Amino acid sequence: MIVLGAILLIIGLLAGVSLLTTVGGVLVVVGAVLWILGATGRQVAGRKHFF
């Protein structure tokens, strides 16, 4: 999710499309939060791991 968000963020910045930039930024933030929660061993939405 973080990689997809970063790709969309870069494409959005290069192409000047604000929608891609916004979606990419949101995906990066959500992916980072899920990664941090998973690394601490906390279950998110009933799942211990997100792949």
PyMOL Python script that loads the backbone (N, CA, C, O; Angstrom):
from pymol import cmd

cmd.read_pdbstr("""\
ATOM      1  N   MET A   1       0.827  -1.181   0.000  1.00  0.00           N
ATOM      2  CA  MET A   1       0.000   0.000   0.000  1.00  0.00           C
ATOM      3  C   MET A   1       0.880   1.256   0.000  1.00  0.00           C
ATOM      4  O   MET A   1       0.553   2.256  -0.640  1.00  0.00           O
ATOM      5  N   ILE A   2       1.972   1.187   0.711  1.00  0.00           N
ATOM      6  CA  ILE A   2       2.871   2.336   0.766  1.00  0.00           C
ATOM      7  C   ILE A   2       3.525   2.555  -0.591  1.00  0.00           C
ATOM      8  O   ILE A   2       3.667   3.691  -1.044  1.00  0.00           O
ATOM      9  N   VAL A   3       3.917   1.470  -1.231  1.00  0.00           N
ATOM     10  CA  VAL A   3       4.570   1.588  -2.539  1.00  0.00           C
ATOM     11  C   VAL A   3       3.592   2.129  -3.585  1.00  0.00           C
ATOM     12  O   VAL A   3       3.946   3.006  -4.374  1.00  0.00           O
ATOM     13  N   LEU A   4       2.373   1.610  -3.591  1.00  0.00           N
ATOM     14  CA  LEU A   4       1.364   2.105  -4.525  1.00  0.00           C
ATOM     15  C   LEU A   4       1.082   3.587  -4.278  1.00  0.00           C
ATOM     16  O   LEU A   4       0.965   4.367  -5.223  1.00  0.00           O
ATOM     17  N   GLY A   5       0.974   3.967  -3.019  1.00  0.00           N
ATOM     18  CA  GLY A   5       0.750   5.372  -2.683  1.00  0.00           C
ATOM     19  C   GLY A   5       1.889   6.263  -3.142  1.00  0.00           C
ATOM     20  O   GLY A   5       1.661   7.363  -3.645  1.00  0.00           O
ATOM     21  N   ALA A   6       3.119   5.788  -2.968  1.00  0.00           N
ATOM     22  CA  ALA A   6       4.274   6.577  -3.402  1.00  0.00           C
ATOM     23  C   ALA A   6       4.297   6.733  -4.922  1.00  0.00           C
ATOM     24  O   ALA A   6       4.613   7.806  -5.436  1.00  0.00           O
ATOM     25  N   ILE A   7       3.960   5.657  -5.639  1.00  0.00           N
ATOM     26  CA  ILE A   7       3.926   5.731  -7.102  1.00  0.00           C
ATOM     27  C   ILE A   7       2.859   6.715  -7.567  1.00  0.00           C
ATOM     28  O   ILE A   7       3.115   7.544  -8.440  1.00  0.00           O
ATOM     29  N   LEU A   8       1.655   6.623  -6.982  1.00  0.00           N
ATOM     30  CA  LEU A   8       0.591   7.552  -7.354  1.00  0.00           C
ATOM     31  C   LEU A   8       0.941   8.993  -6.989  1.00  0.00           C
ATOM     32  O   LEU A   8       0.611   9.925  -7.722  1.00  0.00           O
ATOM     33  N   LEU A   9       1.607   9.162  -5.859  1.00  0.00           N
ATOM     34  CA  LEU A   9       2.014  10.499  -5.435  1.00  0.00           C
ATOM     35  C   LEU A   9       3.007  11.109  -6.421  1.00  0.00           C
ATOM     36  O   LEU A   9       2.887  12.280  -6.779  1.00  0.00           O
ATOM     37  N   ILE A  10       3.970  10.331  -6.853  1.00  0.00           N
ATOM     38  CA  ILE A  10       4.976  10.822  -7.804  1.00  0.00           C
ATOM     39  C   ILE A  10       4.336  11.117  -9.155  1.00  0.00           C
ATOM     40  O   ILE A  10       4.605  12.159  -9.753  1.00  0.00           O
ATOM     41  N   ILE A  11       3.486  10.202  -9.642  1.00  0.00           N
ATOM     42  CA  ILE A  11       2.820  10.432 -10.925  1.00  0.00           C
ATOM     43  C   ILE A  11       1.935  11.671 -10.851  1.00  0.00           C
ATOM     44  O   ILE A  11       1.896  12.469 -11.787  1.00  0.00           O
ATOM     45  N   GLY A  12       1.224  11.830  -9.733  1.00  0.00           N
ATOM     46  CA  GLY A  12       0.361  12.995  -9.569  1.00  0.00           C
ATOM     47  C   GLY A  12       1.140  14.295  -9.549  1.00  0.00           C
ATOM     48  O   GLY A  12       0.697  15.295 -10.111  1.00  0.00           O
ATOM     49  N   LEU A  13       2.302  14.289  -8.903  1.00  0.00           N
ATOM     50  CA  LEU A  13       3.126  15.500  -8.865  1.00  0.00           C
ATOM     51  C   LEU A  13       3.723  15.818 -10.233  1.00  0.00           C
ATOM     52  O   LEU A  13       3.769  16.980 -10.638  1.00  0.00           O
ATOM     53  N   LEU A  14       4.180  14.786 -10.945  1.00  0.00           N
ATOM     54  CA  LEU A  14       4.789  15.013 -12.257  1.00  0.00           C
ATOM     55  C   LEU A  14       3.758  15.425 -13.307  1.00  0.00           C
ATOM     56  O   LEU A  14       4.034  16.275 -14.153  1.00  0.00           O
ATOM     57  N   ALA A  15       2.567  14.820 -13.250  1.00  0.00           N
ATOM     58  CA  ALA A  15       1.536  15.102 -14.244  1.00  0.00           C
ATOM     59  C   ALA A  15       0.687  16.314 -13.864  1.00  0.00           C
ATOM     60  O   ALA A  15      -0.031  16.856 -14.704  1.00  0.00           O
ATOM     61  N   GLY A  16       0.763  16.733 -12.624  1.00  0.00           N
ATOM     62  CA  GLY A  16      -0.027  17.875 -12.185  1.00  0.00           C
ATOM     63  C   GLY A  16      -1.483  17.543 -11.918  1.00  0.00           C
ATOM     64  O   GLY A  16      -2.347  18.417 -11.996  1.00  0.00           O
ATOM     65  N   VAL A  17      -1.763  16.281 -11.601  1.00  0.00           N
ATOM     66  CA  VAL A  17      -3.129  15.838 -11.328  1.00  0.00           C
ATOM     67  C   VAL A  17      -3.299  15.792  -9.806  1.00  0.00           C
ATOM     68  O   VAL A  17      -2.701  14.956  -9.129  1.00  0.00           O
ATOM     69  N   SER A  18      -4.114  16.691  -9.288  1.00  0.00           N
ATOM     70  CA  SER A  18      -4.239  16.793  -7.832  1.00  0.00           C
ATOM     71  C   SER A  18      -4.958  15.596  -7.221  1.00  0.00           C
ATOM     72  O   SER A  18      -4.704  15.255  -6.065  1.00  0.00           O
ATOM     73  N   LEU A  19      -5.851  14.950  -7.970  1.00  0.00           N
ATOM     74  CA  LEU A  19      -6.557  13.786  -7.449  1.00  0.00           C
ATOM     75  C   LEU A  19      -5.586  12.638  -7.170  1.00  0.00           C
ATOM     76  O   LEU A  19      -5.680  11.993  -6.126  1.00  0.00           O
ATOM     77  N   LEU A  20      -4.662  12.379  -8.083  1.00  0.00           N
ATOM     78  CA  LEU A  20      -3.671  11.325  -7.868  1.00  0.00           C
ATOM     79  C   LEU A  20      -2.754  11.659  -6.702  1.00  0.00           C
ATOM     80  O   LEU A  20      -2.372  10.772  -5.938  1.00  0.00           O
ATOM     81  N   THR A  21      -2.402  12.919  -6.562  1.00  0.00           N
ATOM     82  CA  THR A  21      -1.557  13.343  -5.452  1.00  0.00           C
ATOM     83  C   THR A  21      -2.263  13.114  -4.123  1.00  0.00           C
ATOM     84  O   THR A  21      -1.654  12.637  -3.166  1.00  0.00           O
ATOM     85  N   THR A  22      -3.543  13.454  -4.065  1.00  0.00           N
ATOM     86  CA  THR A  22      -4.312  13.281  -2.831  1.00  0.00           C
ATOM     87  C   THR A  22      -4.472  11.810  -2.486  1.00  0.00           C
ATOM     88  O   THR A  22      -4.247  11.415  -1.342  1.00  0.00           O
ATOM     89  N   VAL A  23      -4.857  10.998  -3.459  1.00  0.00           N
ATOM     90  CA  VAL A  23      -5.045   9.563  -3.220  1.00  0.00           C
ATOM     91  C   VAL A  23      -3.717   8.918  -2.829  1.00  0.00           C
ATOM     92  O   VAL A  23      -3.678   8.082  -1.926  1.00  0.00           O
ATOM     93  N   GLY A  24      -2.649   9.293  -3.487  1.00  0.00           N
ATOM     94  CA  GLY A  24      -1.334   8.748  -3.151  1.00  0.00           C
ATOM     95  C   GLY A  24      -0.904   9.113  -1.744  1.00  0.00           C
ATOM     96  O   GLY A  24      -0.362   8.276  -1.022  1.00  0.00           O
ATOM     97  N   GLY A  25      -1.138  10.346  -1.352  1.00  0.00           N
ATOM     98  CA  GLY A  25      -0.791  10.765   0.010  1.00  0.00           C
ATOM     99  C   GLY A  25      -1.587  10.024   1.060  1.00  0.00           C
ATOM    100  O   GLY A  25      -1.046   9.633   2.094  1.00  0.00           O
ATOM    101  N   VAL A  26      -2.872   9.826   0.803  1.00  0.00           N
ATOM    102  CA  VAL A  26      -3.723   9.099   1.745  1.00  0.00           C
ATOM    103  C   VAL A  26      -3.258   7.647   1.866  1.00  0.00           C
ATOM    104  O   VAL A  26      -3.192   7.107   2.970  1.00  0.00           O
ATOM    105  N   LEU A  27      -2.937   7.018   0.744  1.00  0.00           N
ATOM    106  CA  LEU A  27      -2.476   5.633   0.779  1.00  0.00           C
ATOM    107  C   LEU A  27      -1.156   5.489   1.528  1.00  0.00           C
ATOM    108  O   LEU A  27      -0.955   4.514   2.251  1.00  0.00           O
ATOM    109  N   VAL A  28      -0.264   6.450   1.359  1.00  0.00           N
ATOM    110  CA  VAL A  28       1.008   6.403   2.074  1.00  0.00           C
ATOM    111  C   VAL A  28       0.771   6.506   3.579  1.00  0.00           C
ATOM    112  O   VAL A  28       1.370   5.759   4.353  1.00  0.00           O
ATOM    113  N   VAL A  29      -0.090   7.417   3.993  1.00  0.00           N
ATOM    114  CA  VAL A  29      -0.354   7.617   5.421  1.00  0.00           C
ATOM    115  C   VAL A  29      -1.049   6.393   6.019  1.00  0.00           C
ATOM    116  O   VAL A  29      -0.652   5.920   7.085  1.00  0.00           O
ATOM    117  N   VAL A  30      -2.079   5.877   5.348  1.00  0.00           N
ATOM    118  CA  VAL A  30      -2.801   4.707   5.862  1.00  0.00           C
ATOM    119  C   VAL A  30      -1.883   3.492   5.905  1.00  0.00           C
ATOM    120  O   VAL A  30      -1.908   2.731   6.873  1.00  0.00           O
ATOM    121  N   GLY A  31      -1.085   3.306   4.880  1.00  0.00           N
ATOM    122  CA  GLY A  31      -0.148   2.186   4.863  1.00  0.00           C
ATOM    123  C   GLY A  31       0.879   2.276   5.972  1.00  0.00           C
ATOM    124  O   GLY A  31       1.228   1.263   6.579  1.00  0.00           O
ATOM    125  N   ALA A  32       1.366   3.473   6.243  1.00  0.00           N
ATOM    126  CA  ALA A  32       2.339   3.657   7.322  1.00  0.00           C
ATOM    127  C   ALA A  32       1.708   3.374   8.685  1.00  0.00           C
ATOM    128  O   ALA A  32       2.334   2.754   9.545  1.00  0.00           O
ATOM    129  N   VAL A  33       0.480   3.824   8.880  1.00  0.00           N
ATOM    130  CA  VAL A  33      -0.198   3.575  10.156  1.00  0.00           C
ATOM    131  C   VAL A  33      -0.426   2.084  10.363  1.00  0.00           C
ATOM    132  O   VAL A  33      -0.183   1.569  11.454  1.00  0.00           O
ATOM    133  N   LEU A  34      -0.891   1.385   9.331  1.00  0.00           N
ATOM    134  CA  LEU A  34      -1.106  -0.055   9.445  1.00  0.00           C
ATOM    135  C   LEU A  34       0.207  -0.801   9.670  1.00  0.00           C
ATOM    136  O   LEU A  34       0.251  -1.783  10.412  1.00  0.00           O
ATOM    137  N   TRP A  35       1.263  -0.337   9.035  1.00  0.00           N
ATOM    138  CA  TRP A  35       2.571  -0.962   9.206  1.00  0.00           C
ATOM    139  C   TRP A  35       3.065  -0.796  10.639  1.00  0.00           C
ATOM    140  O   TRP A  35       3.568  -1.746  11.239  1.00  0.00           O
ATOM    141  N   ILE A  36       2.921   0.408  11.189  1.00  0.00           N
ATOM    142  CA  ILE A  36       3.357   0.665  12.565  1.00  0.00           C
ATOM    143  C   ILE A  36       2.527  -0.154  13.557  1.00  0.00           C
ATOM    144  O   ILE A  36       3.079  -0.746  14.484  1.00  0.00           O
ATOM    145  N   LEU A  37       1.219  -0.191  13.370  1.00  0.00           N
ATOM    146  CA  LEU A  37       0.376  -0.979  14.271  1.00  0.00           C
ATOM    147  C   LEU A  37       0.698  -2.464  14.170  1.00  0.00           C
ATOM    148  O   LEU A  37       0.710  -3.164  15.182  1.00  0.00           O
ATOM    149  N   GLY A  38       0.957  -2.946  12.976  1.00  0.00           N
ATOM    150  CA  GLY A  38       1.325  -4.351  12.805  1.00  0.00           C
ATOM    151  C   GLY A  38       2.675  -4.677  13.411  1.00  0.00           C
ATOM    152  O   GLY A  38       2.875  -5.774  13.931  1.00  0.00           O
ATOM    153  N   ALA A  39       3.609  -3.728  13.348  1.00  0.00           N
ATOM    154  CA  ALA A  39       4.939  -3.952  13.903  1.00  0.00           C
ATOM    155  C   ALA A  39       4.908  -3.996  15.428  1.00  0.00           C
ATOM    156  O   ALA A  39       5.754  -4.643  16.045  1.00  0.00           O
ATOM    157  N   THR A  40       3.952  -3.321  16.036  1.00  0.00           N
ATOM    158  CA  THR A  40       3.852  -3.333  17.492  1.00  0.00           C
ATOM    159  C   THR A  40       3.079  -4.550  17.991  1.00  0.00           C
ATOM    160  O   THR A  40       2.952  -4.746  19.200  1.00  0.00           O
ATOM    161  N   GLY A  41       2.562  -5.367  17.077  1.00  0.00           N
ATOM    162  CA  GLY A  41       1.848  -6.569  17.461  1.00  0.00           C
ATOM    163  C   GLY A  41       0.374  -6.339  17.743  1.00  0.00           C
ATOM    164  O   GLY A  41      -0.302  -7.226  18.263  1.00  0.00           O
ATOM    165  N   ARG A  42      -0.120  -5.185  17.415  1.00  0.00           N
ATOM    166  CA  ARG A  42      -1.515  -4.858  17.664  1.00  0.00           C
ATOM    167  C   ARG A  42      -2.391  -5.371  16.535  1.00  0.00           C
ATOM    168  O   ARG A  42      -2.022  -5.258  15.366  1.00  0.00           O
ATOM    169  N   GLN A  43      -3.533  -5.925  16.862  1.00  0.00           N
ATOM    170  CA  GLN A  43      -4.459  -6.387  15.832  1.00  0.00           C
ATOM    171  C   GLN A  43      -5.281  -5.215  15.322  1.00  0.00           C
ATOM    172  O   GLN A  43      -5.759  -4.390  16.101  1.00  0.00           O
ATOM    173  N   VAL A  44      -5.442  -5.151  14.007  1.00  0.00           N
ATOM    174  CA  VAL A  44      -6.242  -4.101  13.382  1.00  0.00           C
ATOM    175  C   VAL A  44      -7.372  -4.777  12.630  1.00  0.00           C
ATOM    176  O   VAL A  44      -7.127  -5.603  11.751  1.00  0.00           O
ATOM    177  N   ALA A  45      -8.606  -4.436  12.965  1.00  0.00           N
ATOM    178  CA  ALA A  45      -9.801  -4.987  12.324  1.00  0.00           C
ATOM    179  C   ALA A  45      -9.824  -6.513  12.390  1.00  0.00           C
ATOM    180  O   ALA A  45     -10.255  -7.176  11.447  1.00  0.00           O
ATOM    181  N   GLY A  46      -9.356  -7.066  13.515  1.00  0.00           N
ATOM    182  CA  GLY A  46      -9.389  -8.504  13.705  1.00  0.00           C
ATOM    183  C   GLY A  46      -8.274  -9.269  13.028  1.00  0.00           C
ATOM    184  O   GLY A  46      -8.242 -10.498  13.091  1.00  0.00           O
ATOM    185  N   ARG A  47      -7.353  -8.563  12.378  1.00  0.00           N
ATOM    186  CA  ARG A  47      -6.239  -9.230  11.699  1.00  0.00           C
ATOM    187  C   ARG A  47      -4.937  -8.829  12.349  1.00  0.00           C
ATOM    188  O   ARG A  47      -4.730  -7.666  12.694  1.00  0.00           O
ATOM    189  N   LYS A  48      -4.066  -9.797  12.511  1.00  0.00           N
ATOM    190  CA  LYS A  48      -2.775  -9.494  13.103  1.00  0.00           C
ATOM    191  C   LYS A  48      -1.766  -9.020  12.061  1.00  0.00           C
ATOM    192  O   LYS A  48      -0.860  -8.247  12.370  1.00  0.00           O
ATOM    193  N   HIS A  49      -1.932  -9.491  10.819  1.00  0.00           N
ATOM    194  CA  HIS A  49      -1.007  -9.123   9.749  1.00  0.00           C
ATOM    195  C   HIS A  49      -1.783  -8.607   8.548  1.00  0.00           C
ATOM    196  O   HIS A  49      -2.851  -9.128   8.228  1.00  0.00           O
ATOM    197  N   PHE A  50      -1.265  -7.607   7.894  1.00  0.00           N
ATOM    198  CA  PHE A  50      -1.805  -7.120   6.624  1.00  0.00           C
ATOM    199  C   PHE A  50      -0.764  -7.373   5.549  1.00  0.00           C
ATOM    200  O   PHE A  50       0.385  -6.956   5.691  1.00  0.00           O
ATOM    201  N   PHE A  51      -1.147  -8.044   4.486  1.00  0.00           N
ATOM    202  CA  PHE A  51      -0.208  -8.343   3.417  1.00  0.00           C
ATOM    203  C   PHE A  51      -0.654  -7.665   2.158  1.00  0.00           C
ATOM    204  O   PHE A  51       0.004  -7.788   1.124  1.00  0.00           O
TER     205      PHE A  51
END
""", "prot")
cmd.dss("prot")
cmd.show_as("cartoon", "prot")
cmd.util.cbc("prot")
cmd.orient("prot")
